[in-house]
Amino acid sequence: MNKLKYISKCVCTALVLVALIPGCTANFEDLNTDPLGLTDEQAGSDFELVAAFLQQAQRAVIPEDVGTYQLTENLISDCYSGYMAAQAPFRSNSNNLTYELVDGWNSNVWIYRYVNVMNPTYKVMELAKSNTNFKDLDALARIIKVSAMARVSEKIGPIIYSKYNVSEADGSISYDEQKDIYPLFFADLEKAITSLKELKTVATSPQMKKADLAYTANNYDNWLRYANTLRLRLALRIVKVAPALAKTQGEAALDPQNGGLLEANSQNCFITTSVTHPLNIITSPTDWSDTRMGAPMESIMGGYNDPRIGKYFVPAKDPAVLNQFKGIRSGIDIKDKATYNGYSELVRFPQKMQLMVAAESWFLKAEAALRGWTNAGVAKTNYETGIDRSMEMHGASAQAAAYKNDATSKPKPYVDPKALTAGQNDVAATSPYLSTITIKWDDAATNDKKLERIITQKWIALFPDGEEAWAEYRRTGYPVLFPVVVNLSAGRIPTIPGVRRIQIPIREYNTNGPAANAAAAKLGGADTGATRLWWDVADKSF
Amino acid sequence: MKKCLFIWFLTFIVGTISVVPAQAQDRQLTGKVSDEKAEGLPGVNILIKGTTRGTNSDGEGKFSLSVPASGILIFSSVGYTSKEVSFNSSMTNVDIDLVPDSRNLDEVVVTALGIERKAESLTYSTQAIKGAELTRAKDPNPMNNLVGKISGLQINRSSSGIGGSVNITLRGLKSNRSNQPLYVVDGLPITNTAGSGSEGSFGGGTDRGDILSTLNADDITSINVLKGASASALYGSQGANGAIMITTKKGTSGRTRIDFSSSATFDKAFYMPKLQYSYGQTPSADGGTSYSEESWGAKGNYQDNTKGFLNTGSTLINSIGLSGGTDKVQNYFSYANTTNKGILPTNKFNQHTLSFRNSTKFFGDALSFDGNLMYSTQKIHNRPSSGLYFGVLPGVYMFPRGLDFDKYKQYEYMSPTRNLYLQDWYNINYDKGQGGTHHQQNPYWVLNRNATDQTRNNIIGAANLKYTFTDWLSLSVRGTLNQQWNKFERKVYAGTQGIISGETIAGVLNDNGRYQREEGSGTTKYGDILLIGNKNLNENLELNFTLGGSINDIKSSNWALDARKLKTANAFLLNNLYRDAPINSLKETFVRRQIQSVFASANLGINKYLYVDLTARNDWASTLANTPSAKSGYFYYSAGITTVLGEMFKLPEWNNYSKLRFSYAQVGNDVSEFVTQIPSAKFGSGLLEINNSGVFEGVPLKPEISGSFELGYEARFINNRLNLDVALYKTNTKNQYFSFDGPLGMLNTKVLLNAGDVENKGIEISLGYDVIDTDKFSWKTGLNYTANRNKVLKLHPQLAQTYPIGGNFNVLRLNGSFGDFWGKTFLRDEAGKMMVSTKDSIPLSGPDGYIGNSNPKALIGWNNTITYGNLSLNFTIDGRFGGQVISITEGYLNSFGVSQASADARDNGGVVIDAVNEDGQAITKISAKKYYAAVGNRDGIIEGEVYNATNIRMREISLYYNLPIKSKLISNASIGLVGRNLFFFRNDAPYDPELNTTTGVGGQGLDIFGLPTTRSMGVNLKLSF
């Protein structure tokens, strides 16, 4: 029958068509290729990818992203160091600053650095294994990695370092205890220093020029000096708990054979950021308006008549304290943001992030000299050069001589006219939290006094790097800062001696449970803000 | 690629190659079909026996058909016994009566792919609703009219006013990615854009509306809801959450017709937060001017500033439909427009919809064409959004008591220092050094100086060519194209609160405002080819089968600019972007996916009482490229069986009909696009973003799979007056695709994996009863009941057992269920008593924990239609029982001391609590200020902001009068009074729990200064010519 034949023909055609459709899956790989992805060709041109790895890492040593900066720096160490204070009563004033530690904030310290530093630096070091031309990038990667991860460890304690990207049989990734991490830091720095010493005399490679966000000339020499200074910084950090290692590493850093420290301000390490300095947005009253000058800054710099105070802060606009340099005490009762709106804002910073300045290296050397380390020079000279470098950096050299010679000015009492309970936030002249240390070097002073003098001046010079300032405060107990007034930790964190660290992120307990628990068990105390880090000994005497 | 084009080409011409000789032109035969009451019977299928030629009767039962000299006409209609009438050359008119079929009152239903099937033979649950029910008390988004009328269906609206997007869930939440059902217009799927909106408590995002709001309700003949995977398995992964099948109107043959409808409704906010006006602003500590945002001050009698702030909104919907045709060609054309003035001042919504449909038969009816073109355009000014950023209501609700609100209606002042107008608000004034906070701005400033504009254009074009080989076999080739263009713009003027305004560069750039702009377009193409057979193999054996293949291709791109540095203040132009700073916020995004499928289904009917249903489908998804399932695709199937008991056994007299059904279905689903081959870096915005995502522990991704069982029973009793449909179901969704924040010690910290087992089980009951059924007076009532239980049985064993979704308080956690809230709890002692501090009785916060779940335990809808002569009254009452919602709004109002609750507590000398302090002493009352400071806000003890979501409301009332017009011109006229969302019989929450900050995944059951719910009332006029 003709019709039936015709039908079956059509049915066959249809079936063939149906069967052919899946034949089109050949282009699925193209369809599923992200148009935003970098192709191999693009990755290679001008060393785009490898440079991007290193640039991302440099921009994350101290996060350039304003939201992340606020959580990882500003609402932790910028305030705990006494530099700044939040004027907003975040979370109904129940937050880090009143010792109710907020994991949702603090976990960013960990998350941001692992994603943005550990990941790309690891990739650069992997690439360098098979490409001898990338020796310089390998060195830079290691320096950046140590710079960032030291900051993480100094806030939290144990971190994942030697076992990064290595999972155990149960899928967990093991931590290194803090005492084991410092030798690893030194090993990485040693490797970088060796490479850079060799490269110092050769022309900067195009990939290094592209990747380097800090220096545009003498790249290798400058990074070598940075690495040495970092080595000295980390050596002094452990001087009370591992004196022998500290001395070996410190003296290696000081050894001129190894390339020297950051000596002049032209060698300062500032990372060019891709966005406005985060503090500008955090402090500006027409932007977030969340941070103001810290009360200890007012007390110490104000007491010292420090010419740099106007280079750091803007005079207050609040009628009650008009034109004074007025700080907020951290950890107080704040009802609303408007109250302290008119206290001193921060000045606006240029579009670069301060990682390390020459002044610091002179103060480090001053302490090294105090400790009698080889090649450390004379403590007094180092101390005064440190002040000079800082004054010079802030355009206040003219006042430096008089300042160094001031043997009477002391930190001044603090008064808060806007306290909710009158007088509650004040620090009287008789308060034990008001130091009597003066500026002028005194060779006859005790080592404790000398150290306090050095660290107090270093604290002023380090601004706005609250992370380093808070670490040194916890190590040495200097400068003398004000305790919190409101403590909402329900006894978990004693007001004296105050918060010592932040916790291991909840995300780590959730996703890397066995390792996080093992690390917490070795903290030497509960995983709270009260437990001291390895190098944070209770006895602060020299 | 070439091969693909070739196939597409073939697909399109396949119908046209099959030419059969056209028949000689015949004469017209007209007539009328009536029912047993001698009233015209519409929609009767009229077919010339032995041919495929035929037509349908029109609204009055009339028909016109070109016929050969003589032959036999078959008249068939659902619920009536078919009749054959022979005609000869002398006859020009045939009038017949059809008698109701006592046995088969069943309907033909539109099932997956648009295939019509006898309801009796279905092995799964569907529920239909007629177009008339949607237009009775119109909502600009027709989907809102489904509430309470379909069991198993839950609708949550976004609190973004008229035309806002809706979130429909069928049989519970299943996926962490999308829980939206598939929307199908005339058998062809359309892609619904995720409505979205602001998710975080800061908010600021704006609902972009969804495609559903662009549909004209008057174009809809009926909506059929396929609730489970069994029903929609033929649609594959897109149908995993069920399908909403929309059938649109067609022209009728033999006559022309004009339908006009016009409705005017007025909206008023009716469930406002309860605010206090008896305590004033918190005074300043130093006695000076207070800039406090809080009202914990002196007792007094203060001005109610919310009065008169919100408008009475108005919505006008006009639509006209023109239709007509011959038995060869039928056309339908419609135009509708919606004009709305929102309750939020300045908010406007405007929409025009055009639709054209043509059905033509060729080659002696063997080839039929059905084409459809729908165009819509929307313009929305200041669509309301939730959240604090750019929120209008925070400033209205929280304005400190005792200050003069009216003064700030003049929302700007001339700044002497900047020589331009800046915001004036009690705590925002640039020249007074007051910067305010992100909690609030001057609401009039937000409306006028942070205004948004959105436009959306949408075209859906569909074509269906069907060739009928014989009376039992046909081949269809169909395609649909859906193209949309969206724009969004927000102009943020200089002087806006700092956190959300332009950025400054010290000494270089002031806050010059901020310019947000987005443009996007998307194309969805779908094509399929279907061979459909429908054969009675013998007297007792009936076979329906479908064999087909389809291709679905989705492509969209979008760019978004968020410029916070402008050269000159308040010039919102791309040319005014400040050029010496990098534009760190211009981003493009892309979506691209394609799914190709082959599928088959067979339905075997035995002795008209046993039906067996089988479907099988294999999908190949582009998103699985480079995985083991790339080549093979993924296969899944469904199987079902149903028996019509009355045909098997003798049923008792009172049971007119009984049917039992059982089915099992699997549905596969692909993964997100672009995740199976991840580049080492991506272009961010002027920076390369280094990749840190990848599969977890090297395990390649695979498709998700969900399996569902359904058991159902349908019956009619008491002379078919009582009907019942019960469905029990259980669905397990396994191997869901997750993008998870994994361990940070590995290179890939964003891990991609398949995990989980989410179970939904539930019961759906629909009960209908014709209480009174006389010629003059009738009352039909219907009840829908739904209860769904959800449980997360499995997550990835190695990873966290609490998985955040949506960025708010929603989490997915092991042994918990979808919609769980996870947030800060009260610290409790061993006896479970709330603990407060000993020092000053402040509630202590415990760890984060389970604080509630947004899903209702049961949904009940009760519908009634009462007709008396020309009058008809319809009303729907519906209730949601159980479940919780979080009101961040109330939390803020409490902590700022502006809620009535905070005033009552102050009047009573504190909040009455049952607590103990740290020393174990009982505390029964604490200071309202201290309590709410600890509990309120977005980051207080959220447990204290959780409310019961049970509510029962008068959903819809309409009263229509059919005007008894006896006119040649007007065939039908009616006028109706309608009301929607009239009042609550009960509501335990401080806002309407049906409203959401977002219709996306996560963000359900949360209110952050959303627009209050509105009551609408109006008139509706319908005229037919």
Interface residues (C-beta under 8 A of the other chain):
Chain A: K3 Y6 I7 C10 V11 T13 A14 L15 L17 V18 A19 L20 I21 P22 G23 C24 T25 N27 F28 E29 L31 N32 T33 D34 P35 L36 G37 L38 T39 A43 E48 L49 A52 F53 Q55 Q56 A88 F90 R91 S92 N93 S94 E100 W110 I111 Y114 V115 N116 N119 P120 Y122 K123 I160 K163 Y164 N165 S167 D170 G171 S172 I173 S274 V275 T276 N280 I281 S284 P285 T286 D287 W288 S289 K317 D318 P319 A320 K335 D336 K337 A338 T339 N341 G342 V347 R348 P417 K418 A419 L420 A490 P505 R507 E508 N510 T511 N512 A515
Chain B: M1 K3 C4 I7 L10 T11 V14 S18 T282 A285 D286 G288 Y291 S292 E293 E294 N427 Y430 G433 Q434 G435 G436 T437 Y467 F469 T470 L473 L475 G498 I499 S501 E503 T504 I505 A506 G507 N510 D511 I529 L531 L547 G548 G549 S550 I551 A581 P582 N584 E588 T589 F590 R592 R593 Q594 Q596 S597 V598 N618 W620 A621 S622 T623 L624 A625 N626 A630 K631 G633 E673 F674 T676 Q677 I678 P679 S680 A681 K682 F683 G686 L687 L688 I690 N692 E697 D741 G742 P743 L744 G745 M746 L747 T749 Q798 L799 A800 Q801 T802 S837 L844 S845 S895 E918 A933 A934 G936 N937 D939 G940
